[in-house]
Amino acid sequence: MENASLEDALLRKNPPVGESIKEGAESLALPVSDEVKRQLRLAGPLIAGSLLQSLIQMISVMFVGHLGELPLAGASMASSFAAVTGFSLLLGMASALDTLCGQAFGARQYSFLGIYKQRAMLLLTAVSVPLAVVWFNTGRILVLFGQDADIAAEAGTFARWMIPALFAYGPLQCHVRFLQTQNIVVPVMASAGATAACHLVVCWALVFGLGLGSKGAALGNAVSYWINVAILAVYVRVSPDCNKTWTGFSVEAFRDAVGFLRLAIPSALMVCLEWWSFELLVLLSGLLPNPQLETSVLSITLNTANCLFMIPYGLGAAISTRVSNELGAGRPRAARLAVRVVMFLAVLEGLVMGLVLVCVRYIWGHAYSDEEEVVTYVARMMLVIAVSNFFDGIQCVLSGVARGCGWQKIGACVNLGAFYAVVPEQGLWTGIICGIVVQVFLLVIITLCTDWRNESMYDEFDDHGSWTD
């Protein structure tokens, strides 16, 4: 398959002396057992770290849920609105580092990783400014879209108090990817664990101790995200593991913003087009009869799905790192083997987690609400989540392959066709599942048709870290 990323994505420098492209391309791939171990060593801490990071929003919603149904509906609506208009965009733009840093690390061009991280942080901070204006007007926007006035007012207040979290989220994702693409994953997990533990205390102190209610839960998100950023920033600056990739601040970070955006924008679209389809379920639920019940249950369902999604997300992050590193080093056969291994792991994970969901479906709702109506509704939705999680896990690892190869434009087109050509013709969750199935089918075809030798072809990038043919 023609490499669609050569013009717009990562262009790698020549390998070190003594390593030719031909030697890299013809080298034997790792044995399957070694590749499995390597991916699990990467994916294990990444899965744990992702789960712990996702607990920040989940813990906040749980605290608000015990304040009443209306505060829960408002916080749920605000969280979904924030994901659609802010977090998904920043996460997607930061995903450009999966390609840039991953392939540069594989090609042993270590100094460029620090430049890319700084460049991404600057641009993501700039993007956060207009997003903050949107969050400040969340209540008015939701009313314009026909949402219940009481829920919109609660959501507007929650979103305003969460604005500081927006400016922490971009740098956090940049640090995570900077470390992840170097196979440094245990510190990411440890920092997320420490942050989640702090968040429990922070939320309790703000929500109940200071009596801020749902506003305290929103502010708690910001406090915890900034704690996580601070931990990772200190690690990068003092750890010997980052001596080669972090050499201090550089004026090169201010160069070639357009070049970075050429990869970051399709990366953002690739992430956002799928994420939006899920979060829009909560926004649309506000238009249904009994909007407080529908919004609350869908929010609980999506929080659960997002938590489960962190497992294949960790696998996707691992395969993105493995593929980008191997392609950067000129080892296409190793990259191909890594893809085959991660597909097996994704299918196995989907089957196991589906069984777990079926077993706990009558218990899980009690963690969020004391309302029996909510608990019963959640139990029914767990069966739907089991099906969607299976297919979503497969697409997640295939999306990781796409990021590692620099196929963000292709991924964005796939997601656009899968979710926005299919979903409008179906019901809420039925449409989502149909969209995921179409997405998986298209990504499988693209991956099967890939010429891995062609993907590992070397190109040049200049001394400023700009990609050139």
C-alpha positions in Angstrom: 0.0 0.0 0.0 1.3 3.5 -0.8 2.6 5.2 2.3 0.1 8.1 2.8 2.2 9.5 5.6 5.4 10.4 3.8 4.3 13.9 2.8 2.5 14.8 6.0 3.9 12.7 8.8 7.2 11.4 10.0 10.3 11.4 7.8 13.2 9.6 9.4 16.9 10.3 9.3 19.5 7.8 8.1 20.4 5.0 10.6 23.6 5.1 12.6 26.9 4.0 11.1 27.0 0.2 10.7 23.2 -0.2 10.3 22.0 -0.1 6.8 18.4 0.0 5.7 18.7 -3.3 4.0 20.1 -4.9 7.1 17.2 -3.5 9.1 14.6 -4.5 6.6 15.9 -8.0 6.2 16.6 -8.6 9.9 14.6 -11.4 11.5 11.6 -10.4 13.6 11.6 -11.3 17.2 10.2 -14.7 18.2 6.5 -14.5 19.0 7.0 -15.3 22.7 9.6 -12.5 23.0 7.2 -10.1 21.2 4.4 -11.0 23.5 6.6 -10.4 26.6 7.8 -7.1 25.2 4.3 -5.8 24.5 2.9 -6.9 27.9 5.8 -5.1 29.6 4.8 -2.0 27.8 1.1 -2.4 27.9 0.8 -3.5 31.5 2.0 -0.2 33.0 0.2 1.8 30.3 -3.1 0.0 31.0 -2.7 0.6 34.7 -1.7 4.2 34.1 -4.6 4.9 31.8 -7.1 3.3 34.2 -5.7 5.4 37.0 -5.9 8.6 34.9 -9.5 7.7 34.0 -10.3 7.5 37.7 -10.0 11.2 38.0 -13.2 11.9 36.2 -14.9 8.8 37.5 -14.2 9.7 41.1 -15.4 13.2 40.6 -18.7 12.0 39.1 -19.1 9.4 41.9 -18.8 12.2 44.5 -21.3 14.4 42.7 -23.7 11.4 42.3 -24.2 11.2 46.0 -25.3 14.9 46.1 -28.5 14.0 44.1 -29.8 13.2 40.7 -29.7 16.8 39.3 -26.1 17.5 40.3 -25.1 14.1 38.8 -26.9 14.9 35.6 -25.3 18.3 35.4 -21.8 17.0 36.1 -22.3 14.2 33.6 -23.4 16.7 30.9 -20.5 19.0 31.7 -18.0 16.1 31.6 -19.3 15.0 28.2 -19.3 18.6 26.9 -15.8 19.1 28.1 -14.7 15.8 26.4 -16.3 16.8 23.1 -15.0 20.4 23.1 -11.7 20.1 24.9 -10.1 16.9 26.1 -10.6 14.9 22.9 -9.0 17.7 20.8 -6.0 18.0 23.0 -5.5 14.3 23.3 -5.8 13.9 19.6 -3.3 16.6 18.9 -0.8 15.2 21.4 -1.2 11.8 19.6 1.0 13.3 16.8 3.9 12.6 19.2 3.2 8.9 18.9 4.5 9.1 15.4 7.0 11.9 15.7 8.8 10.8 19.0 8.3 7.1 18.4 10.0 7.0 15.0 12.7 9.5 15.9 13.5 7.4 19.0 13.7 4.3 16.8 16.0 6.1 14.4 18.2 7.2 17.4 17.6 10.9 16.8 17.1 11.4 20.5 17.4 15.2 20.6 14.3 15.7 18.5 12.1 14.1 21.2 12.5 17.0 23.6 11.9 19.6 20.8 8.7 17.8 19.7 7.4 17.7 23.3 8.0 21.4 23.8 6.5 22.3 20.4 3.4 20.3 21.2 3.0 21.8 24.7 3.2 25.4 23.3 0.7 24.7 20.6 -1.7 22.8 22.9 -1.6 25.6 25.4 -2.4 28.1 22.7 -5.4 26.0 21.5 -6.6 25.8 25.1 -7.3 29.5 25.3 -10.3 29.6 22.9 -11.5 26.2 24.3 -11.6 27.9 27.7 -13.9 30.6 26.3 -16.3 27.8 25.1 -16.3 26.1 28.5 -17.1 29.4 30.2 -20.3 29.6 28.1 -21.2 25.9 28.5 -24.6 26.6 30.1 -25.8 29.0 27.4 -24.6 26.7 24.6 -26.4 23.7 26.1 -29.7 25.7 26.3 -29.3 26.7 22.7 -29.1 23.0 21.8 -32.4 22.3 23.6 -31.1 20.8 26.8 -33.1 20.9 30.0 -32.5 24.4 31.6 -31.8 23.0 35.1 -29.3 20.5 33.9 -27.7 23.1 31.6 -27.3 25.5 34.5 -25.6 22.8 36.6 -23.4 21.8 33.7 -22.4 25.4 33.1 -21.2 25.9 36.7 -19.3 22.6 36.7 -17.6 23.4 33.4 -16.4 26.8 34.5 -14.8 25.4 37.6 -13.1 22.8 35.5 -11.3 25.3 33.2 -8.0 25.1 35.0 -8.0 21.4 34.2 -8.0 22.2 30.5 -4.6 23.9 30.7 -3.1 21.0 32.6 -4.4 18.3 30.3 -2.4 19.2 27.2 1.0 19.2 29.0 0.1 16.0 30.8 -0.6 14.2 27.5 2.6 15.5 26.0 4.7 14.3 28.9 3.0 10.8 28.8 3.8 10.4 25.1 7.3 11.7 25.4 8.0 9.0 28.0 5.9 6.3 26.4 7.6 6.4 23.0 10.9 5.8 24.8 9.5 2.7 26.5 9.5 4.5 29.8 6.1 3.5 31.2 6.5 2.6 34.9 6.9 6.3 35.9 3.7 7.1 34.0 1.8 4.4 35.9 3.3 5.5 39.3 2.5 9.1 38.8 -1.1 8.3 37.8 -1.4 6.1 40.9 -0.2 8.8 43.2 -2.5 11.3 41.5 -5.5 9.1 41.8 -4.8 8.6 45.5 -4.4 12.4 46.0 -7.7 12.9 44.1 -9.7 11.0 46.6 -8.5 13.3 49.3 -8.8 16.4 47.2 -12.4 15.6 46.1 -13.5 14.8 49.7 -11.9 18.0 51.0 -13.4 20.3 48.3 -16.9 18.6 48.0 -17.7 17.9 51.6 -14.9 19.5 53.7 -15.2 23.0 52.2 -18.8 22.4 51.2 -18.2 23.4 47.5 -20.4 20.5 46.3 -20.2 19.8 42.5 -18.0 22.8 42.0 -15.4 21.2 44.3 -15.4 18.0 42.3 -14.8 20.1 39.1 -11.9 22.0 40.7 -10.5 18.8 42.1 -10.0 17.6 38.5 -7.8 20.6 37.8 -5.8 20.1 41.1 -5.1 16.5 40.4 -4.1 17.0 36.7 -1.6 19.6 37.7 -0.2 17.3 40.4 0.3 14.6 37.7 2.0 17.1 35.3 4.3 18.3 38.1 5.4 14.7 38.9 6.2 13.8 35.3 7.9 17.1 34.6 10.3 16.6 37.6 11.0 13.0 36.5 11.9 14.1 33.0 14.3 16.7 34.3 16.1 14.5 36.9 16.0 11.0 35.5 19.1 9.7 33.7 16.7 7.8 31.4 15.9 11.1 29.7 19.4 12.5 29.5 19.6 12.0 25.8 16.0 13.0 24.9 15.6 16.0 27.2 18.4 18.6 27.0 16.6 21.6 28.2 14.4 24.2 26.6 15.2 25.1 23.0 14.2 27.9 20.6 13.7 25.1 18.0 10.4 24.4 19.7 9.1 27.7 18.2 9.9 26.7 14.7 7.8 24.8 12.2 4.4 25.0 14.0 2.7 24.4 10.6 4.7 21.2 10.1 3.6 19.9 13.5 -0.1 20.9 12.8 0.0 19.0 9.5 0.2 15.8 11.6 -1.5 17.0 14.7 -4.8 18.1 13.0 -5.5 14.7 11.4 -4.4 13.1 14.6 -7.0 15.2 16.4 -9.7 14.4 13.9 -8.9 10.7 14.1 -9.5 10.7 17.9 -12.3 13.3 18.0 -14.5 11.8 15.3 -14.9 8.6 17.4 -14.8 10.2 20.8 -17.5 12.7 19.8 -19.8 9.9 18.7 -19.8 8.4 22.2 -20.0 11.7 24.2 -22.8 13.0 22.0 -24.9 10.1 23.4 -25.0 11.9 26.7 -25.9 15.3 25.1 -28.6 13.6 23.0 -30.0 11.8 26.1 -30.9 15.2 27.5 -33.5 15.5 24.7 -35.2 12.2 25.6 -38.1 11.7 28.0 -37.0 11.7 31.7 -33.7 13.5 30.8 -32.3 13.3 34.3 -32.5 9.5 34.4 -31.3 9.0 30.8 -28.4 11.4 31.2 -27.3 9.9 34.5 -27.5 6.3 33.2 -25.7 7.0 30.0 -23.0 8.9 31.8 -22.5 5.9 34.2 -22.4 3.6 31.2 -19.9 5.7 29.3 -17.7 6.1 32.4 -17.7 2.4 32.7 -17.0 1.9 29.0 -14.2 4.5 29.2 -12.7 2.6 32.1 -12.7 -0.7 30.3 -11.4 1.1 27.2 -8.2 1.9 29.0 -7.1 -1.8 28.6 -7.2 -1.9 24.8 -6.0 1.8 24.9 -2.9 0.6 26.7 -2.4 -2.1 24.2 -2.9 0.5 21.4 -0.3 2.7 23.0 2.1 -0.2 23.3 1.7 -1.2 19.6 2.0 2.4 18.5 5.4 2.6 20.3 6.5 -0.8 19.0 5.5 -0.1 15.4 7.0 3.4 15.4 10.2 2.3 17.0 10.7 -0.6 14.6 9.8 1.4 11.5 12.2 4.1 12.7 14.9 1.6 13.1 14.2 0.1 9.7 12.8 -3.3 10.8 9.5 -3.9 8.9 9.3 -7.7 9.8 9.4 -6.9 13.5 6.7 -4.3 13.0 4.5 -6.8 11.2 4.9 -9.4 13.9 4.1 -6.9 16.6 0.8 -6.1 14.8 -0.2 -9.8 14.7 0.6 -10.3 18.3 -1.4 -7.3 19.5 -4.5 -8.4 17.5 -4.5 -11.7 19.4 -4.2 -9.9 22.7 -7.0 -7.5 21.8 -9.5 -10.3 21.0 -8.6 -12.2 24.2 -9.1 -9.1 26.3 -12.5 -8.4 24.7 -13.8 -11.9 25.5 -12.5 -11.8 29.1 -13.9 -8.4 29.9 -17.2 -9.2 28.3 -17.6 -12.1 30.7 -16.8 -9.9 33.7 -19.4 -7.3 32.6 -22.1 -9.9 32.5 -21.2 -11.2 36.0 -21.3 -7.7 37.7 -24.1 -6.1 35.8 -26.5 -6.1 38.8 -23.8 -4.7 41.2 -22.1 -1.9 39.3 -24.9 0.7 39.4 -24.7 0.9 43.2 -21.3 2.5 43.0 -22.8 5.6 41.4 -26.3 5.9 42.7 -28.7 4.8 45.5 -31.7 5.1 43.1 -33.0 1.6 42.3 -34.3 2.8 38.9 -30.8 3.9 37.9 -29.3 0.6 39.1 -31.7 -1.5 37.1 -31.2 0.5 34.0 -27.4 0.3 34.3 -27.6 -3.5 34.6 -29.3 -3.7 31.2 -26.8 -1.4 29.6 -23.9 -3.5 30.8 -24.8 -6.2 28.2 -24.6 -3.6 25.5 -21.2 -2.4 26.8 -19.9 -5.9 26.6 -20.5 -6.1 22.9 -19.2 -2.6 22.1 -16.1 -3.1 24.2 -15.1 -6.2 22.2 -15.1 -4.5 18.9 -13.8 -1.2 20.3 -10.8 -3.0 21.6 -9.9 -4.3 18.2 -10.2 -0.9 16.6 -8.2 0.7 19.4 -5.1 -1.4 18.7 -5.5 -1.0 14.9 -5.7 2.8 15.5 -2.5 2.4 17.5 -0.9 0.8 14.5 -2.1 3.7 12.4 -0.5 6.3 14.7 2.8 4.4 14.8 2.9 4.4 11.0 1.7 8.0 10.6 -1.6 7.1 8.9 -3.6 9.7 10.8 -5.2 11.1 7.6 -6.4 7.6 6.7 -7.6 7.0 10.2 -9.6 10.3 10.2 -11.3 9.3 7.0 -12.1 5.9 8.3 -13.7 7.3 11.4 -15.6 9.9 9.5 -17.2 7.3 7.2 -17.7 4.7 10.0 -19.4 6.9 12.6 -21.1 9.7 10.7 -22.3 7.7 7.7 -23.6 4.8 9.8 -24.6 6.2 13.2 -27.3 8.7 12.0 -29.3 5.9 10.5 -29.5 3.9 13.8 -30.5 4.2 17.4 -28.0 5.6 19.9 -26.1 2.6 21.1 -27.0 0.4 18.1 -25.5 3.1 15.8 -22.3 3.3 17.9 -21.8 -0.5 17.7 -22.5 -0.5 13.9 -20.0 2.3 13.5 -17.3 0.5 15.4 -17.8 -2.7 13.3 -17.4 -0.7 10.1 -14.4 1.0 11.5 -12.8 -2.3 12.5 -13.5 -3.8 9.0 -11.9 -0.9 7.2 -8.8 -0.8 9.5 -8.3 -4.5 9.1 -8.4 -4.2 5.3 -5.9 -1.3 5.4 -3.5 -3.2 7.8 -3.7 -6.4 5.7 -2.8 -4.5 2.6 0.2 -2.7 4.1 3.6 -3.1 2.5 5.7 -3.0 5.7 9.0 -2.8 3.8 7.7 0.4 2.1 6.6 1.8 5.5 10.1 1.5 6.8 11.7 3.4 4.0 14.0 6.2 5.4 13.6 9.8 4.5 15.4 12.9 6.0 14.5 15.5 8.5 16.4 18.7 9.0 18.3 20.0 12.0 15.2 21.8 13.3 13.1 18.6 13.6 11.0 19.6 10.6 9.9 16.8 8.3 11.1 17.2 4.7 11.3 14.9 1.7 
